[in-house]
Amino acid sequence: MKLVVYSISIGVALLFSACSQSTKQESESSEVVTESIPDIDGVSELQTPQEEVLQRELAKEELPESVVDEIEEDSLLSTLKLEKIVEITEGAKKYYDITFITEDSEDLMVSIDDQGNFIDY
């Protein structure tokens, strides 16, 4: 009888010790999952420098001459009503998001860099 009780108590002790080890292993594996994961380029988002983006609304008179010339020379844009101009500066890059109103009263936005080149039409 003692042999049976000892065998059962040893089995129970082994069972509890195995459960506590698996819980410890699970918590260690969850720590690995929470570590930062590198992005596609191999640089984590935390290490990627954030460029400050500055935006300010402008009047048409404040646009560079190259941008005004490009708008006036464009067959579509020259006929539309200018609604809004936003100057956007990202680091060393500067461009203008210009919103026009079409004949159907829909917004049309174009992006032009400070040299007068269309970025997005």
Residue pairs with C-beta under 8 A, 6 or more apart in sequence:
36 44
36 45
36 46
37 44
38 44
39 45
39 48
51 90
51 91
52 90
52 91
53 88
53 89
53 90
54 88
54 89
55 86
55 87
55 88
55 89
56 86
56 87
57 84
57 85
57 86
57 87
58 85
58 86
58 87
58 96
59 85
60 68
60 82
60 85
62 85
62 87
63 85
63 96
64 114
64 116
66 114
66 115
66 116
67 96
67 98
67 112
67 114
67 116
69 116
70 112
70 116
70 117
70 118
71 77
71 78
71 82
71 98
71 112
72 78
77 100
77 110
80 100
80 101
80 102
80 108
81 100
81 101
82 98
82 99
82 100
83 99
83 100
83 101
83 107
84 98
84 99
85 96
85 97
85 98
85 99
86 96
86 97
86 98
87 94
87 95
87 96
88 94
88 95
88 96
88 97
93 113
94 113
94 114
95 111
95 112
95 113
95 114
95 119
96 111
96 112
96 113
96 114
97 109
97 110
97 111
98 109
98 110
98 111
98 112
99 107
99 108
99 109
100 107
100 108
100 109
100 110
101 107
101 108
102 108
109 120
110 118
110 120
110 121
111 118
111 119
111 120
111 121
112 118
112 119
113 119
